[in-house]
Structures are given as C-alpha cells and as structure tokens.
Amino acid sequence: MKNKISIWVWNFRYYNYSLTETLNHLEKFEWFNWVEIVVKHWYIFSELELNKLSKYEYNTLHLIWFKEKDIEWIKYCLKTIPNFKHFTLHPDDTDFDSISKEIEQYISFENMDIRKKSYRQANEMIELLKKLPQTWFTFDINHAEENKIPFLEFEKVKFPNKIHFSVVNKNYYSNNPEIKTPHALACLEKWFNFNLKKYKDCIIVLEWVFIPWRDDLIQKEINLANKLLNA
C-alpha cells in the first residue's frame, strides 16, 4: 500500500501552469494517489479536470481564507470534486461565525507561519479546535520549525489528519529557483527532531519543494518521506 503522499498543485501555479496542465503533468507519475487542489475562489472545474481528479483516492482543497460570501462556492466544491475529503484553511483569515455545522466537518485548520500574527502557537490551535470540535488539524511542520516551536508542543493539539511540508519565508525563490529550491524535509533544523513515523497514517502534503522540469527533486522528496515513514 502506498503511503498517503499528496502533491500541492500550487507548485505548478508558481510557473503559470493551469490546473488542467498540472493534472496532465502529474499523470505520468505513480508516486502518489492524493492531490491538494489550489484554485482561486469561485473557480469552476471543467469536466476534463473532474475526470482527472477522479483518478485520485483523496482530494483536498487548500481554501486558504473563508468568508460568508464563499459558502455557496464551498457547497459547489463539496458536491463537485470527486473523492473529496476536506478543505485546508488558514485560521488567521477565517470568518468563524459563518462556518455552519454542515461545513465544519470538512475543514482542517493549519498552524501558521512567521508572517502571520496569530495561530502560530499550539495553544491557539487547541482553543480553536475546542470551539469547532468537528474540524480537523493540518500540522505544517516547517511553520512550527521556523517559529522555533518544538513539534512536541503540537502533540497537545488534536491529532492531525494531514501533515504539510513547506518552505516559507526563507528566500529560497529569490534567484534561480531551480537551484535554490530545497527539500522541505531535509532543511529542518536538527533541534526540531521531528518523528514522521508516528504520522504514517496521515496524508503527507509536499509544498514548494520542486519545479516542473526537475521531476527528480520531487522524487527525492518522496523517497525521503517514505524512508522516514517506514524507518
């Protein structure tokens, strides 16, 4: 059985790929069977895109922000995206009062990076999930590491349904991104002492770790993730 390795499609948007072009590119690989979709709000999926997404066992959508005006589009996504599991949401930009019980069960809140003023700390996530108990937790390990918070602090939060590996705010994309883009797992500080194996049943999302014409980079990242998951 494959580990639950997922690709964050915004990797390709960084290089001006459409969602259709991205899904076409990913079809040649057998590295994963999950996709994390990132599109502009009110995006309408084509029949071709939906057919391609139906090939994946587990599709999520990185919603990022949530306002009352998004509710109808969110309901459209729930009804339309095949094998859909949940939205990933940034709590620092969320209208909590507009989250109904119907929608709550499909939301997974992500801990924030150093650019954000709130929801960077484990205790903030704990209080949030107490208020919305049907929601889930997306644990971004690179956000925790850059905030200098040991990952053990986040064990006090609800056990995550998803792990994000991202590289944020470290100027890796300033010049020659094909050279400067590192592997998110490999660049973790040693003091962070992250143990991926205990999260082997979670979906693992790779963010900002490769470029389209260097498929070997994402293969190395997946190999490293699999090695740590099965250590």
C-alpha beads as a LAMMPS data file, in Angstrom:
LAMMPS data file: protein, C-alpha beads

231 atoms
230 bonds

1 atom types
1 bond types

-500.0 500.0 xlo xhi
-500.0 500.0 ylo yhi
-500.0 500.0 zlo zhi

Masses

1 110.0

Atoms # bond

1 1 1 0.000 0.000 0.000
2 1 1 1.279 3.469 -0.885
3 1 1 1.909 5.972 1.844
4 1 1 -0.513 8.887 1.617
5 1 1 1.773 11.225 -0.314
6 1 1 -0.050 14.233 -1.781
7 1 1 1.081 16.909 -4.210
8 1 1 0.128 20.548 -3.647
9 1 1 -0.730 21.792 -7.128
10 1 1 0.263 25.403 -6.405
11 1 1 3.817 24.216 -7.050
12 1 1 2.831 24.401 -10.706
13 1 1 0.861 27.655 -10.462
14 1 1 4.141 29.260 -9.422
15 1 1 5.226 28.500 -13.003
16 1 1 1.917 29.593 -14.589
17 1 1 0.523 26.105 -15.149
18 1 1 -3.255 25.849 -15.281
19 1 1 -4.958 23.163 -13.215
20 1 1 -5.517 21.118 -16.383
21 1 1 -1.834 21.411 -17.348
22 1 1 -0.829 20.422 -13.830
23 1 1 -3.024 17.335 -13.769
24 1 1 -1.740 16.366 -17.217
25 1 1 1.831 16.633 -15.947
26 1 1 1.145 14.560 -12.847
27 1 1 -0.440 11.714 -14.775
28 1 1 2.931 10.350 -15.846
29 1 1 3.915 9.556 -12.279
30 1 1 2.925 6.786 -9.904
31 1 1 4.440 8.473 -6.905
32 1 1 1.231 9.345 -5.091
33 1 1 -2.538 8.924 -5.114
34 1 1 -3.684 12.131 -3.419
35 1 1 -3.893 15.722 -4.672
36 1 1 -4.242 19.014 -2.770
37 1 1 -6.012 21.440 -5.114
38 1 1 -5.349 25.183 -5.015
39 1 1 -7.528 27.398 -7.211
40 1 1 -8.991 30.874 -6.986
41 1 1 -12.266 31.134 -5.113
42 1 1 -15.311 30.625 -7.363
43 1 1 -13.273 28.560 -9.787
44 1 1 -15.497 26.270 -11.881
45 1 1 -13.925 22.902 -12.619
46 1 1 -14.054 21.594 -16.162
47 1 1 -15.357 18.139 -16.947
48 1 1 -11.849 17.144 -18.026
49 1 1 -10.377 18.269 -14.685
50 1 1 -13.022 16.412 -12.726
51 1 1 -12.349 13.255 -14.717
52 1 1 -8.659 13.536 -13.982
53 1 1 -9.282 14.220 -10.278
54 1 1 -11.495 11.142 -10.076
55 1 1 -8.361 9.012 -10.549
56 1 1 -7.078 10.078 -7.135
57 1 1 -8.284 8.427 -3.958
58 1 1 -8.182 11.500 -1.779
59 1 1 -8.624 15.081 -2.988
60 1 1 -8.391 18.113 -0.720
61 1 1 -8.648 21.817 -1.477
62 1 1 -6.439 24.478 0.085
63 1 1 -9.112 27.073 0.709
64 1 1 -6.687 29.480 2.479
65 1 1 -9.347 32.022 3.540
66 1 1 -13.064 31.801 4.289
67 1 1 -15.776 34.466 4.283
68 1 1 -19.568 34.277 4.304
69 1 1 -19.649 35.063 0.570
70 1 1 -17.717 31.818 -0.121
71 1 1 -20.366 29.472 1.275
72 1 1 -22.142 28.744 -1.998
73 1 1 -18.860 28.044 -3.779
74 1 1 -17.762 25.773 -0.931
75 1 1 -21.001 23.807 -1.294
76 1 1 -20.330 23.582 -5.027
77 1 1 -16.855 22.135 -4.335
78 1 1 -18.281 19.607 -1.874
79 1 1 -20.783 18.371 -4.442
80 1 1 -18.481 18.514 -7.450
81 1 1 -14.926 17.432 -6.594
82 1 1 -14.636 13.620 -6.767
83 1 1 -13.334 11.731 -3.724
84 1 1 -13.257 14.990 -1.797
85 1 1 -12.236 14.866 1.877
86 1 1 -11.670 18.351 3.295
87 1 1 -10.658 21.991 2.872
88 1 1 -7.396 23.242 4.371
89 1 1 -7.983 26.637 5.953
90 1 1 -5.824 29.408 7.430
91 1 1 -7.472 30.364 10.738
92 1 1 -5.982 33.872 10.758
93 1 1 -8.194 34.761 7.773
94 1 1 -11.432 32.990 8.654
95 1 1 -14.932 34.225 9.442
96 1 1 -15.648 31.657 12.150
97 1 1 -19.266 32.774 12.595
98 1 1 -20.049 31.728 9.020
99 1 1 -18.887 28.138 9.493
100 1 1 -22.040 26.059 9.786
101 1 1 -22.207 22.536 11.222
102 1 1 -22.677 21.298 7.670
103 1 1 -19.326 22.764 6.625
104 1 1 -17.411 22.346 9.893
105 1 1 -16.694 18.636 9.425
106 1 1 -14.941 19.358 6.109
107 1 1 -12.437 21.898 7.455
108 1 1 -8.872 21.246 8.576
109 1 1 -7.158 24.253 10.189
110 1 1 -3.439 24.813 9.553
111 1 1 -0.962 26.286 12.060
112 1 1 0.517 29.492 10.672
113 1 1 3.984 30.680 9.631
114 1 1 6.037 33.610 10.964
115 1 1 4.405 36.074 8.560
116 1 1 1.089 35.740 10.395
117 1 1 0.138 37.451 13.648
118 1 1 -1.998 34.661 15.054
119 1 1 -2.491 30.897 15.199
120 1 1 1.229 30.212 15.152
121 1 1 1.221 28.675 18.629
122 1 1 -0.033 25.247 19.662
123 1 1 -2.243 26.666 22.426
124 1 1 -4.056 28.865 19.884
125 1 1 -4.846 25.812 17.763
126 1 1 -6.042 23.905 20.838
127 1 1 -8.512 26.658 21.749
128 1 1 -9.720 26.962 18.165
129 1 1 -10.437 23.249 17.819
130 1 1 -12.281 23.266 21.130
131 1 1 -14.630 25.924 19.730
132 1 1 -15.121 23.994 16.477
133 1 1 -14.788 20.349 17.585
134 1 1 -15.809 18.795 14.267
135 1 1 -12.912 20.447 12.433
136 1 1 -9.546 18.813 11.825
137 1 1 -5.910 19.849 12.235
138 1 1 -3.346 20.278 9.449
139 1 1 0.112 20.329 11.008
140 1 1 2.659 22.284 8.958
141 1 1 5.965 21.185 10.407
142 1 1 8.033 23.856 8.663
143 1 1 5.793 26.575 10.123
144 1 1 6.408 25.171 13.599
145 1 1 10.152 24.919 13.000
146 1 1 10.536 28.482 11.719
147 1 1 8.530 29.711 14.730
148 1 1 11.070 27.906 16.956
149 1 1 8.367 25.706 18.475
150 1 1 9.282 22.044 19.128
151 1 1 6.907 19.735 17.278
152 1 1 6.109 18.000 20.588
153 1 1 4.168 21.133 21.587
154 1 1 1.728 20.384 18.780
155 1 1 1.066 16.902 20.121
156 1 1 -1.245 18.635 22.584
157 1 1 -3.456 19.666 19.660
158 1 1 -5.908 17.212 18.116
159 1 1 -4.006 14.501 16.232
160 1 1 -3.592 15.822 12.661
161 1 1 -5.360 14.359 9.696
162 1 1 -2.721 15.903 7.465
163 1 1 0.947 16.949 7.575
164 1 1 2.283 19.801 5.429
165 1 1 5.934 20.041 4.442
166 1 1 6.546 23.577 3.222
167 1 1 9.400 26.019 2.837
168 1 1 8.240 29.513 3.734
169 1 1 9.882 32.922 4.086
170 1 1 13.467 31.720 3.718
171 1 1 14.258 33.492 0.422
172 1 1 14.709 30.214 -1.449
173 1 1 12.940 31.555 -4.519
174 1 1 14.657 34.912 -4.911
175 1 1 17.032 33.862 -7.649
176 1 1 17.345 30.750 -9.801
177 1 1 14.538 28.774 -8.142
178 1 1 15.571 25.638 -9.988
179 1 1 18.770 25.729 -7.924
180 1 1 17.585 27.352 -4.699
181 1 1 14.552 25.155 -4.061
182 1 1 15.493 22.708 -1.285
183 1 1 13.682 19.707 0.066
184 1 1 11.371 20.696 2.928
185 1 1 12.197 17.598 4.963
186 1 1 15.922 17.965 4.511
187 1 1 16.066 21.614 5.601
188 1 1 14.527 21.080 9.047
189 1 1 16.842 22.126 11.875
190 1 1 18.298 19.221 13.851
191 1 1 16.949 20.564 17.165
192 1 1 13.404 20.130 15.799
193 1 1 13.946 16.356 15.999
194 1 1 10.827 15.554 14.004
195 1 1 9.499 11.997 14.072
196 1 1 7.439 11.385 10.944
197 1 1 6.796 7.704 11.601
198 1 1 4.096 8.370 14.212
199 1 1 2.146 10.208 11.492
200 1 1 2.319 7.383 8.954
201 1 1 -1.485 7.173 8.745
202 1 1 -1.827 10.895 7.958
203 1 1 -1.874 12.344 4.486
204 1 1 1.527 13.906 3.706
205 1 1 1.384 17.031 1.503
206 1 1 4.515 18.302 -0.254
207 1 1 4.510 22.092 -0.702
208 1 1 7.039 24.231 -2.572
209 1 1 9.634 21.509 -2.963
210 1 1 10.083 21.067 -6.708
211 1 1 9.763 22.610 -10.163
212 1 1 8.041 21.054 -13.188
213 1 1 11.128 20.386 -15.282
214 1 1 13.065 18.826 -12.384
215 1 1 10.938 15.788 -11.552
216 1 1 13.900 14.239 -9.788
217 1 1 13.513 16.795 -6.976
218 1 1 10.042 15.668 -6.038
219 1 1 11.112 12.037 -6.386
220 1 1 13.889 12.664 -3.851
221 1 1 11.404 14.317 -1.504
222 1 1 9.000 11.380 -1.775
223 1 1 11.843 8.907 -1.271
224 1 1 12.902 10.762 1.878
225 1 1 9.304 10.912 3.167
226 1 1 8.838 7.184 2.563
227 1 1 12.147 6.421 4.262
228 1 1 11.124 8.384 7.370
229 1 1 7.606 6.947 7.380
230 1 1 8.931 3.390 7.284
231 1 1 12.044 3.800 9.424

Bonds

1 1 1 2
2 1 2 3
3 1 3 4
4 1 4 5
5 1 5 6
6 1 6 7
7 1 7 8
8 1 8 9
9 1 9 10
10 1 10 11
11 1 11 12
12 1 12 13
13 1 13 14
14 1 14 15
15 1 15 16
16 1 16 17
17 1 17 18
18 1 18 19
19 1 19 20
20 1 20 21
21 1 21 22
22 1 22 23
23 1 23 24
24 1 24 25
25 1 25 26
26 1 26 27
27 1 27 28
28 1 28 29
29 1 29 30
30 1 30 31
31 1 31 32
32 1 32 33
33 1 33 34
34 1 34 35
35 1 35 36
36 1 36 37
37 1 37 38
38 1 38 39
39 1 39 40
40 1 40 41
41 1 41 42
42 1 42 43
43 1 43 44
44 1 44 45
45 1 45 46
46 1 46 47
47 1 47 48
48 1 48 49
49 1 49 50
50 1 50 51
51 1 51 52
52 1 52 53
53 1 53 54
54 1 54 55
55 1 55 56
56 1 56 57
57 1 57 58
58 1 58 59
59 1 59 60
60 1 60 61
61 1 61 62
62 1 62 63
63 1 63 64
64 1 64 65
65 1 65 66
66 1 66 67
67 1 67 68
68 1 68 69
69 1 69 70
70 1 70 71
71 1 71 72
72 1 72 73
73 1 73 74
74 1 74 75
75 1 75 76
76 1 76 77
77 1 77 78
78 1 78 79
79 1 79 80
80 1 80 81
81 1 81 82
82 1 82 83
83 1 83 84
84 1 84 85
85 1 85 86
86 1 86 87
87 1 87 88
88 1 88 89
89 1 89 90
90 1 90 91
91 1 91 92
92 1 92 93
93 1 93 94
94 1 94 95
95 1 95 96
96 1 96 97
97 1 97 98
98 1 98 99
99 1 99 100
100 1 100 101
101 1 101 102
102 1 102 103
103 1 103 104
104 1 104 105
105 1 105 106
106 1 106 107
107 1 107 108
108 1 108 109
109 1 109 110
110 1 110 111
111 1 111 112
112 1 112 113
113 1 113 114
114 1 114 115
115 1 115 116
116 1 116 117
117 1 117 118
118 1 118 119
119 1 119 120
120 1 120 121
121 1 121 122
122 1 122 123
123 1 123 124
124 1 124 125
125 1 125 126
126 1 126 127
127 1 127 128
128 1 128 129
129 1 129 130
130 1 130 131
131 1 131 132
132 1 132 133
133 1 133 134
134 1 134 135
135 1 135 136
136 1 136 137
137 1 137 138
138 1 138 139
139 1 139 140
140 1 140 141
141 1 141 142
142 1 142 143
143 1 143 144
144 1 144 145
145 1 145 146
146 1 146 147
147 1 147 148
148 1 148 149
149 1 149 150
150 1 150 151
151 1 151 152
152 1 152 153
153 1 153 154
154 1 154 155
155 1 155 156
156 1 156 157
157 1 157 158
158 1 158 159
159 1 159 160
160 1 160 161
161 1 161 162
162 1 162 163
163 1 163 164
164 1 164 165
165 1 165 166
166 1 166 167
167 1 167 168
168 1 168 169
169 1 169 170
170 1 170 171
171 1 171 172
172 1 172 173
173 1 173 174
174 1 174 175
175 1 175 176
176 1 176 177
177 1 177 178
178 1 178 179
179 1 179 180
180 1 180 181
181 1 181 182
182 1 182 183
183 1 183 184
184 1 184 185
185 1 185 186
186 1 186 187
187 1 187 188
188 1 188 189
189 1 189 190
190 1 190 191
191 1 191 192
192 1 192 193
193 1 193 194
194 1 194 195
195 1 195 196
196 1 196 197
197 1 197 198
198 1 198 199
199 1 199 200
200 1 200 201
201 1 201 202
202 1 202 203
203 1 203 204
204 1 204 205
205 1 205 206
206 1 206 207
207 1 207 208
208 1 208 209
209 1 209 210
210 1 210 211
211 1 211 212
212 1 212 213
213 1 213 214
214 1 214 215
215 1 215 216
216 1 216 217
217 1 217 218
218 1 218 219
219 1 219 220
220 1 220 221
221 1 221 222
222 1 222 223
223 1 223 224
224 1 224 225
225 1 225 226
226 1 226 227
227 1 227 228
228 1 228 229
229 1 229 230
230 1 230 231
